[in-house]
Amino acid sequence: MAKQAKTAIKTKDQKAAAEAKNWTKVIKAVRSPKTGAYTFKEAIVHKDKIKDFLAQ
C-alpha cells in the first residue's frame, strides 16, 4: 500500500517535477576583505543563470 502512495505522488504532479529539474542550488564562497575569512552565499537559481550568479 505504501508503494501505491509513492506512485500516486510521482504521477500526480509530473509537470511541476519536470520544471523543478531546471533549478539548481548554488553555493559561492566569498572572502571578507576585512578579516580574510570566507562566508558562503547560497541561492537556488535557474540553470540558465548560474554563470551570472557566480560572476557577481
N, CA, C, O and CB atoms as a CASP TS submission, in Angstrom:
PFRMAT TS
TARGET T0000
AUTHOR 0000-0000-0000
METHOD Language model
MODEL 1
PARENT N/A
ATOM      1  N   MET     1       0.809  -1.180   0.000  1.00  0.00           N
ATOM      2  CA  MET     1       0.000   0.000   0.000  1.00  0.00           C
ATOM      3  C   MET     1       0.863   1.260   0.000  1.00  0.00           C
ATOM      4  O   MET     1       0.474   2.264  -0.596  1.00  0.00           O
ATOM      5  CB  MET     1      -0.926  -0.011   1.187  1.00  0.00           C
ATOM      6  N   ALA     2       1.995   1.233   0.636  1.00  0.00           N
ATOM      7  CA  ALA     2       2.874   2.399   0.648  1.00  0.00           C
ATOM      8  C   ALA     2       3.421   2.680  -0.745  1.00  0.00           C
ATOM      9  O   ALA     2       3.603   3.837  -1.126  1.00  0.00           O
ATOM     10  CB  ALA     2       4.027   2.191   1.636  1.00  0.00           C
ATOM     11  N   LYS     3       3.679   1.629  -1.496  1.00  0.00           N
ATOM     12  CA  LYS     3       4.186   1.838  -2.852  1.00  0.00           C
ATOM     13  C   LYS     3       3.160   2.548  -3.719  1.00  0.00           C
ATOM     14  O   LYS     3       3.529   3.352  -4.575  1.00  0.00           O
ATOM     15  CB  LYS     3       4.575   0.505  -3.487  1.00  0.00           C
ATOM     16  N   GLN     4       1.898   2.269  -3.518  1.00  0.00           N
ATOM     17  CA  GLN     4       0.861   2.943  -4.287  1.00  0.00           C
ATOM     18  C   GLN     4       0.826   4.428  -3.960  1.00  0.00           C
ATOM     19  O   GLN     4       0.612   5.251  -4.851  1.00  0.00           O
ATOM     20  CB  GLN     4      -0.503   2.310  -4.017  1.00  0.00           C
ATOM     21  N   ALA     5       1.030   4.779  -2.711  1.00  0.00           N
ATOM     22  CA  ALA     5       1.013   6.185  -2.319  1.00  0.00           C
ATOM     23  C   ALA     5       2.181   6.928  -2.955  1.00  0.00           C
ATOM     24  O   ALA     5       2.014   8.050  -3.433  1.00  0.00           O
ATOM     25  CB  ALA     5       1.062   6.322  -0.789  1.00  0.00           C
ATOM     26  N   LYS     6       3.359   6.316  -2.966  1.00  0.00           N
ATOM     27  CA  LYS     6       4.517   6.960  -3.590  1.00  0.00           C
ATOM     28  C   LYS     6       4.299   7.142  -5.079  1.00  0.00           C
ATOM     29  O   LYS     6       4.639   8.187  -5.635  1.00  0.00           O
ATOM     30  CB  LYS     6       5.785   6.144  -3.344  1.00  0.00           C
ATOM     31  N   THR     7       3.737   6.138  -5.729  1.00  0.00           N
ATOM     32  CA  THR     7       3.478   6.211  -7.158  1.00  0.00           C
ATOM     33  C   THR     7       2.453   7.294  -7.457  1.00  0.00           C
ATOM     34  O   THR     7       2.575   8.008  -8.452  1.00  0.00           O
ATOM     35  CB  THR     7       2.996   4.859  -7.687  1.00  0.00           C
ATOM     36  N   ALA     8       1.463   7.417  -6.619  1.00  0.00           N
ATOM     37  CA  ALA     8       0.427   8.431  -6.836  1.00  0.00           C
ATOM     38  C   ALA     8       1.024   9.834  -6.747  1.00  0.00           C
ATOM     39  O   ALA     8       0.634  10.718  -7.509  1.00  0.00           O
ATOM     40  CB  ALA     8      -0.714   8.270  -5.807  1.00  0.00           C
ATOM     41  N   ILE     9       1.952  10.044  -5.838  1.00  0.00           N
ATOM     42  CA  ILE     9       2.577  11.357  -5.698  1.00  0.00           C
ATOM     43  C   ILE     9       3.411  11.682  -6.930  1.00  0.00           C
ATOM     44  O   ILE     9       3.375  12.812  -7.418  1.00  0.00           O
ATOM     45  CB  ILE     9       3.450  11.409  -4.434  1.00  0.00           C
ATOM     46  N   LYS    10       4.150  10.720  -7.432  1.00  0.00           N
ATOM     47  CA  LYS    10       5.006  10.962  -8.594  1.00  0.00           C
ATOM     48  C   LYS    10       4.193  11.259  -9.837  1.00  0.00           C
ATOM     49  O   LYS    10       4.539  12.168 -10.591  1.00  0.00           O
ATOM     50  CB  LYS    10       5.906   9.769  -8.844  1.00  0.00           C
ATOM     51  N   THR    11       3.134  10.525 -10.070  1.00  0.00           N
ATOM     52  CA  THR    11       2.358  10.701 -11.291  1.00  0.00           C
ATOM     53  C   THR    11       1.384  11.869 -11.190  1.00  0.00           C
ATOM     54  O   THR    11       0.894  12.353 -12.210  1.00  0.00           O
ATOM     55  CB  THR    11       1.604   9.432 -11.611  1.00  0.00           C
ATOM     56  N   LYS    12       1.102  12.318  -9.991  1.00  0.00           N
ATOM     57  CA  LYS    12       0.122  13.377  -9.788  1.00  0.00           C
ATOM     58  C   LYS    12       0.603  14.722 -10.325  1.00  0.00           C
ATOM     59  O   LYS    12      -0.176  15.469 -10.917  1.00  0.00           O
ATOM     60  CB  LYS    12      -0.206  13.501  -8.316  1.00  0.00           C
ATOM     61  N   ASP    13       1.875  15.032 -10.123  1.00  0.00           N
ATOM     62  CA  ASP    13       2.371  16.359 -10.465  1.00  0.00           C
ATOM     63  C   ASP    13       3.655  16.259 -11.295  1.00  0.00           C
ATOM     64  O   ASP    13       4.687  16.799 -10.897  1.00  0.00           O
ATOM     65  CB  ASP    13       2.621  17.181  -9.190  1.00  0.00           C
ATOM     66  N   GLN    14       3.603  15.591 -12.416  1.00  0.00           N
ATOM     67  CA  GLN    14       4.784  15.390 -13.252  1.00  0.00           C
ATOM     68  C   GLN    14       5.263  16.697 -13.871  1.00  0.00           C
ATOM     69  O   GLN    14       6.466  16.883 -14.054  1.00  0.00           O
ATOM     70  CB  GLN    14       4.485  14.376 -14.347  1.00  0.00           C
ATOM     71  N   LYS    15       4.367  17.586 -14.191  1.00  0.00           N
ATOM     72  CA  LYS    15       4.757  18.852 -14.817  1.00  0.00           C
ATOM     73  C   LYS    15       5.592  19.698 -13.849  1.00  0.00           C
ATOM     74  O   LYS    15       6.595  20.288 -14.248  1.00  0.00           O
ATOM     75  CB  LYS    15       3.505  19.638 -15.273  1.00  0.00           C
ATOM     76  N   ALA    16       5.183  19.756 -12.594  1.00  0.00           N
ATOM     77  CA  ALA    16       5.943  20.508 -11.596  1.00  0.00           C
ATOM     78  C   ALA    16       7.288  19.844 -11.335  1.00  0.00           C
ATOM     79  O   ALA    16       8.285  20.536 -11.127  1.00  0.00           O
ATOM     80  CB  ALA    16       5.147  20.629 -10.287  1.00  0.00           C
ATOM     81  N   ALA    17       7.334  18.528 -11.343  1.00  0.00           N
ATOM     82  CA  ALA    17       8.589  17.815 -11.129  1.00  0.00           C
ATOM     83  C   ALA    17       9.556  18.075 -12.282  1.00  0.00           C
ATOM     84  O   ALA    17      10.755  18.230 -12.053  1.00  0.00           O
ATOM     85  CB  ALA    17       8.333  16.304 -10.975  1.00  0.00           C
ATOM     86  N   ALA    18       9.062  18.125 -13.500  1.00  0.00           N
ATOM     87  CA  ALA    18       9.910  18.403 -14.653  1.00  0.00           C
ATOM     88  C   ALA    18      10.444  19.833 -14.597  1.00  0.00           C
ATOM     89  O   ALA    18      11.588  20.081 -14.979  1.00  0.00           O
ATOM     90  CB  ALA    18       9.132  18.174 -15.959  1.00  0.00           C
ATOM     91  N   GLU    19       9.636  20.765 -14.128  1.00  0.00           N
ATOM     92  CA  GLU    19      10.080  22.150 -14.006  1.00  0.00           C
ATOM     93  C   GLU    19      11.108  22.303 -12.890  1.00  0.00           C
ATOM     94  O   GLU    19      12.017  23.126 -13.004  1.00  0.00           O
ATOM     95  CB  GLU    19       8.886  23.070 -13.749  1.00  0.00           C
ATOM     96  N   ALA    20      10.985  21.539 -11.831  1.00  0.00           N
ATOM     97  CA  ALA    20      11.909  21.624 -10.699  1.00  0.00           C
ATOM     98  C   ALA    20      13.316  21.194 -11.085  1.00  0.00           C
ATOM     99  O   ALA    20      14.281  21.615 -10.447  1.00  0.00           O
ATOM    100  CB  ALA    20      11.409  20.767  -9.546  1.00  0.00           C
ATOM    101  N   LYS    21      13.453  20.380 -12.095  1.00  0.00           N
ATOM    102  CA  LYS    21      14.773  19.930 -12.534  1.00  0.00           C
ATOM    103  C   LYS    21      15.573  21.051 -13.195  1.00  0.00           C
ATOM    104  O   LYS    21      16.774  20.896 -13.419  1.00  0.00           O
ATOM    105  CB  LYS    21      14.631  18.765 -13.499  1.00  0.00           C
ATOM    106  N   ASN    22      14.940  22.160 -13.507  1.00  0.00           N
ATOM    107  CA  ASN    22      15.622  23.284 -14.141  1.00  0.00           C
ATOM    108  C   ASN    22      16.275  24.214 -13.120  1.00  0.00           C
ATOM    109  O   ASN    22      16.946  25.170 -13.508  1.00  0.00           O
ATOM    110  CB  ASN    22      14.644  24.067 -14.994  1.00  0.00           C
ATOM    111  N   TRP    23      16.095  23.959 -11.839  1.00  0.00           N
ATOM    112  CA  TRP    23      16.635  24.810 -10.780  1.00  0.00           C
ATOM    113  C   TRP    23      17.784  24.096 -10.082  1.00  0.00           C
ATOM    114  O   TRP    23      17.768  22.873  -9.944  1.00  0.00           O
ATOM    115  CB  TRP    23      15.533  25.189  -9.761  1.00  0.00           C
ATOM    116  N   THR    24      18.786  24.863  -9.641  1.00  0.00           N
ATOM    117  CA  THR    24      19.983  24.308  -9.017  1.00  0.00           C
ATOM    118  C   THR    24      20.347  25.130  -7.789  1.00  0.00           C
ATOM    119  O   THR    24      20.212  26.354  -7.784  1.00  0.00           O
ATOM    120  CB  THR    24      21.161  24.272 -10.018  1.00  0.00           C
ATOM    121  N   LYS    25      20.808  24.445  -6.754  1.00  0.00           N
ATOM    122  CA  LYS    25      21.303  25.149  -5.570  1.00  0.00           C
ATOM    123  C   LYS    25      22.777  25.464  -5.796  1.00  0.00           C
ATOM    124  O   LYS    25      23.578  24.566  -6.059  1.00  0.00           O
ATOM    125  CB  LYS    25      21.098  24.297  -4.261  1.00  0.00           C
ATOM    126  N   VAL    26      23.129  26.742  -5.692  1.00  0.00           N
ATOM    127  CA  VAL    26      24.495  27.188  -5.938  1.00  0.00           C
ATOM    128  C   VAL    26      25.060  27.751  -4.637  1.00  0.00           C
ATOM    129  O   VAL    26      24.405  28.542  -3.958  1.00  0.00           O
ATOM    130  CB  VAL    26      24.546  28.254  -7.083  1.00  0.00           C
ATOM    131  N   ILE    27      26.274  27.340  -4.297  1.00  0.00           N
ATOM    132  CA  ILE    27      26.951  27.834  -3.107  1.00  0.00           C
ATOM    133  C   ILE    27      28.227  28.531  -3.559  1.00  0.00           C
ATOM    134  O   ILE    27      29.045  27.950  -4.273  1.00  0.00           O
ATOM    135  CB  ILE    27      27.259  26.674  -2.093  1.00  0.00           C
ATOM    136  N   LYS    28      28.389  29.780  -3.137  1.00  0.00           N
ATOM    137  CA  LYS    28      29.527  30.588  -3.558  1.00  0.00           C
ATOM    138  C   LYS    28      30.317  31.019  -2.327  1.00  0.00           C
ATOM    139  O   LYS    28      29.739  31.532  -1.369  1.00  0.00           O
ATOM    140  CB  LYS    28      29.061  31.823  -4.375  1.00  0.00           C
ATOM    141  N   ALA    29      31.627  30.817  -2.344  1.00  0.00           N
ATOM    142  CA  ALA    29      32.497  31.251  -1.249  1.00  0.00           C
ATOM    143  C   ALA    29      32.915  32.695  -1.503  1.00  0.00           C
ATOM    144  O   ALA    29      33.398  33.031  -2.584  1.00  0.00           O
ATOM    145  CB  ALA    29      33.750  30.321  -1.116  1.00  0.00           C
ATOM    146  N   VAL    30      32.725  33.541  -0.497  1.00  0.00           N
ATOM    147  CA  VAL    30      33.066  34.958  -0.600  1.00  0.00           C
ATOM    148  C   VAL    30      34.037  35.289   0.525  1.00  0.00           C
ATOM    149  O   VAL    30      33.765  34.999   1.690  1.00  0.00           O
ATOM    150  CB  VAL    30      31.786  35.866  -0.532  1.00  0.00           C
ATOM    151  N   ARG    31      35.154  35.888   0.182  1.00  0.00           N
ATOM    152  CA  ARG    31      36.166  36.221   1.181  1.00  0.00           C
ATOM    153  C   ARG    31      35.955  37.636   1.695  1.00  0.00           C
ATOM    154  O   ARG    31      35.769  38.567   0.911  1.00  0.00           O
ATOM    155  CB  ARG    31      37.579  36.072   0.594  1.00  0.00           C
ATOM    156  N   SER    32      35.985  37.793   2.993  1.00  0.00           N
ATOM    157  CA  SER    32      35.817  39.098   3.626  1.00  0.00           C
ATOM    158  C   SER    32      37.109  39.898   3.479  1.00  0.00           C
ATOM    159  O   SER    32      38.177  39.396   3.829  1.00  0.00           O
ATOM    160  CB  SER    32      35.430  38.945   5.126  1.00  0.00           C
ATOM    161  N   PRO    33      37.038  41.126   2.971  1.00  0.00           N
ATOM    162  CA  PRO    33      38.269  41.927   2.832  1.00  0.00           C
ATOM    163  C   PRO    33      38.850  42.362   4.184  1.00  0.00           C
ATOM    164  O   PRO    33      40.051  42.609   4.294  1.00  0.00           O
ATOM    165  CB  PRO    33      37.987  43.164   1.982  1.00  0.00           C
ATOM    166  N   LYS    34      38.007  42.452   5.198  1.00  0.00           N
ATOM    167  CA  LYS    34      38.447  42.918   6.498  1.00  0.00           C
ATOM    168  C   LYS    34      39.176  41.831   7.295  1.00  0.00           C
ATOM    169  O   LYS    34      40.267  42.065   7.815  1.00  0.00           O
ATOM    170  CB  LYS    34      37.263  43.423   7.282  1.00  0.00           C
ATOM    171  N   THR    35      38.570  40.642   7.390  1.00  0.00           N
ATOM    172  CA  THR    35      39.145  39.583   8.227  1.00  0.00           C
ATOM    173  C   THR    35      39.833  38.488   7.420  1.00  0.00           C
ATOM    174  O   THR    35      40.665  37.753   7.952  1.00  0.00           O
ATOM    175  CB  THR    35      38.067  38.968   9.079  1.00  0.00           C
ATOM    176  N   GLY    36      39.494  38.381   6.157  1.00  0.00           N
ATOM    177  CA  GLY    36      40.069  37.318   5.334  1.00  0.00           C
ATOM    178  C   GLY    36      39.343  35.992   5.476  1.00  0.00           C
ATOM    179  O   GLY    36      39.724  35.007   4.844  1.00  0.00           O
ATOM    180  N   ALA    37      38.313  35.955   6.289  1.00  0.00           N
ATOM    181  CA  ALA    37      37.542  34.726   6.481  1.00  0.00           C
ATOM    182  C   ALA    37      36.566  34.545   5.324  1.00  0.00           C
ATOM    183  O   ALA    37      36.139  35.513   4.696  1.00  0.00           O
ATOM    184  CB  ALA    37      36.783  34.754   7.833  1.00  0.00           C
ATOM    185  N   TYR    38      36.228  33.309   5.059  1.00  0.00           N
ATOM    186  CA  TYR    38      35.272  33.005   3.996  1.00  0.00           C
ATOM    187  C   TYR    38      33.868  32.887   4.568  1.00  0.00           C
ATOM    188  O   TYR    38      33.667  32.345   5.655  1.00  0.00           O
ATOM    189  CB  TYR    38      35.661  31.707   3.266  1.00  0.00           C
ATOM    190  N   THR    39      32.909  33.400   3.824  1.00  0.00           N
ATOM    191  CA  THR    39      31.498  33.177   4.104  1.00  0.00           C
ATOM    192  C   THR    39      30.901  32.561   2.850  1.00  0.00           C
ATOM    193  O   THR    39      31.477  32.651   1.766  1.00  0.00           O
ATOM    194  CB  THR    39      30.756  34.512   4.512  1.00  0.00           C
ATOM    195  N   PHE    40      29.768  31.948   3.003  1.00  0.00           N
ATOM    196  CA  PHE    40      29.156  31.257   1.881  1.00  0.00           C
ATOM    197  C   PHE    40      27.778  31.837   1.598  1.00  0.00           C
ATOM    198  O   PHE    40      26.971  32.031   2.507  1.00  0.00           O
ATOM    199  CB  PHE    40      29.059  29.751   2.158  1.00  0.00           C
ATOM    200  N   LYS    41      27.525  32.106   0.335  1.00  0.00           N
ATOM    201  CA  LYS    41      26.215  32.577  -0.100  1.00  0.00           C
ATOM    202  C   LYS    41      25.550  31.440  -0.856  1.00  0.00           C
ATOM    203  O   LYS    41      26.127  30.870  -1.782  1.00  0.00           O
ATOM    204  CB  LYS    41      26.325  33.869  -0.988  1.00  0.00           C
ATOM    205  N   GLU    42      24.339  31.120  -0.452  1.00  0.00           N
ATOM    206  CA  GLU    42      23.583  30.052  -1.094  1.00  0.00           C
ATOM    207  C   GLU    42      22.376  30.661  -1.797  1.00  0.00           C
ATOM    208  O   GLU    42      21.764  31.611  -1.307  1.00  0.00           O
ATOM    209  CB  GLU    42      23.141  28.975  -0.058  1.00  0.00           C
ATOM    210  N   ALA    43      22.049  30.100  -2.942  1.00  0.00           N
ATOM    211  CA  ALA    43      20.867  30.539  -3.668  1.00  0.00           C
ATOM    212  C   ALA    43      20.379  29.406  -4.561  1.00  0.00           C
ATOM    213  O   ALA    43      21.158  28.571  -5.020  1.00  0.00           O
ATOM    214  CB  ALA    43      21.167  31.810  -4.504  1.00  0.00           C
ATOM    215  N   ILE    44      19.091  29.399  -4.791  1.00  0.00           N
ATOM    216  CA  ILE    44      18.513  28.462  -5.741  1.00  0.00           C
ATOM    217  C   ILE    44      18.250  29.262  -7.008  1.00  0.00           C
ATOM    218  O   ILE    44      17.438  30.187  -7.023  1.00  0.00           O
ATOM    219  CB  ILE    44      17.193  27.779  -5.182  1.00  0.00           C
ATOM    220  N   VAL    45      18.955  28.885  -8.069  1.00  0.00           N
ATOM    221  CA  VAL    45      18.983  29.674  -9.296  1.00  0.00           C
ATOM    222  C   VAL    45      18.554  28.797 -10.471  1.00  0.00           C
ATOM    223  O   VAL    45      18.783  27.588 -10.476  1.00  0.00           O
ATOM    224  CB  VAL    45      20.397  30.269  -9.541  1.00  0.00           C
ATOM    225  N   HIS    46      17.937  29.421 -11.451  1.00  0.00           N
ATOM    226  CA  HIS    46      17.593  28.694 -12.675  1.00  0.00           C
ATOM    227  C   HIS    46      18.884  28.285 -13.376  1.00  0.00           C
ATOM    228  O   HIS    46      19.874  29.016 -13.328  1.00  0.00           O
ATOM    229  CB  HIS    46      16.694  29.562 -13.621  1.00  0.00           C
ATOM    230  N   LYS    47      18.880  27.147 -14.012  1.00  0.00           N
ATOM    231  CA  LYS    47      20.120  26.610 -14.587  1.00  0.00           C
ATOM    232  C   LYS    47      20.722  27.514 -15.667  1.00  0.00           C
ATOM    233  O   LYS    47      21.917  27.416 -15.945  1.00  0.00           O
ATOM    234  CB  LYS    47      19.856  25.238 -15.172  1.00  0.00           C
ATOM    235  N   ASP    48      19.931  28.379 -16.271  1.00  0.00           N
ATOM    236  CA  ASP    48      20.450  29.289 -17.287  1.00  0.00           C
ATOM    237  C   ASP    48      21.172  30.496 -16.684  1.00  0.00           C
ATOM    238  O   ASP    48      21.905  31.186 -17.393  1.00  0.00           O
ATOM    239  CB  ASP    48      19.320  29.762 -18.172  1.00  0.00           C
ATOM    240  N   LYS    49      20.980  30.762 -15.395  1.00  0.00           N
ATOM    241  CA  LYS    49      21.548  31.954 -14.770  1.00  0.00           C
ATOM    242  C   LYS    49      22.635  31.638 -13.750  1.00  0.00           C
ATOM    243  O   LYS    49      22.969  32.492 -12.929  1.00  0.00           O
ATOM    244  CB  LYS    49      20.459  32.743 -14.107  1.00  0.00           C
ATOM    245  N   ILE    50      23.189  30.440 -13.783  1.00  0.00           N
ATOM    246  CA  ILE    50      24.222  30.054 -12.818  1.00  0.00           C
ATOM    247  C   ILE    50      25.482  30.892 -13.011  1.00  0.00           C
ATOM    248  O   ILE    50      26.050  31.375 -12.031  1.00  0.00           O
ATOM    249  CB  ILE    50      24.555  28.557 -12.954  1.00  0.00           C
ATOM    250  N   LYS    51      25.928  31.074 -14.238  1.00  0.00           N
ATOM    251  CA  LYS    51      27.142  31.853 -14.500  1.00  0.00           C
ATOM    252  C   LYS    51      26.972  33.302 -14.067  1.00  0.00           C
ATOM    253  O   LYS    51      27.929  33.914 -13.591  1.00  0.00           O
ATOM    254  CB  LYS    51      27.505  31.793 -15.985  1.00  0.00           C
ATOM    255  N   ASP    52      25.776  33.863 -14.220  1.00  0.00           N
ATOM    256  CA  ASP    52      25.531  35.227 -13.784  1.00  0.00           C
ATOM    257  C   ASP    52      25.652  35.339 -12.271  1.00  0.00           C
ATOM    258  O   ASP    52      26.206  36.316 -11.766  1.00  0.00           O
ATOM    259  CB  ASP    52      24.151  35.694 -14.243  1.00  0.00           C
ATOM    260  N   PHE    53      25.143  34.352 -11.543  1.00  0.00           N
ATOM    261  CA  PHE    53      25.225  34.371 -10.080  1.00  0.00           C
ATOM    262  C   PHE    53      26.675  34.271  -9.624  1.00  0.00           C
ATOM    263  O   PHE    53      27.078  34.987  -8.707  1.00  0.00           O
ATOM    264  CB  PHE    53      24.397  33.222  -9.476  1.00  0.00           C
ATOM    265  N   LEU    54      27.459  33.407 -10.237  1.00  0.00           N
ATOM    266  CA  LEU    54      28.850  33.239  -9.830  1.00  0.00           C
ATOM    267  C   LEU    54      29.715  34.427 -10.230  1.00  0.00           C
ATOM    268  O   LEU    54      30.746  34.671  -9.605  1.00  0.00           O
ATOM    269  CB  LEU    54      29.415  31.971 -10.430  1.00  0.00           C
ATOM    270  N   ALA    55      29.318  35.170 -11.257  1.00  0.00           N
ATOM    271  CA  ALA    55      30.094  36.323 -11.698  1.00  0.00           C
ATOM    272  C   ALA    55      29.898  37.541 -10.804  1.00  0.00           C
ATOM    273  O   ALA    55      30.715  38.461 -10.847  1.00  0.00           O
ATOM    274  CB  ALA    55      29.726  36.674 -13.114  1.00  0.00           C
ATOM    275  N   GLN    56      28.857  37.575 -10.008  1.00  0.00           N
ATOM    276  CA  GLN    56      28.588  38.728  -9.142  1.00  0.00           C
ATOM    277  C   GLN    56      29.633  38.885  -8.079  1.00  0.00           C
ATOM    278  O   GLN    56      29.554  39.807  -7.267  1.00  0.00           O
ATOM    279  CB  GLN    56      27.235  38.604  -8.499  1.00  0.00           C
TER
END
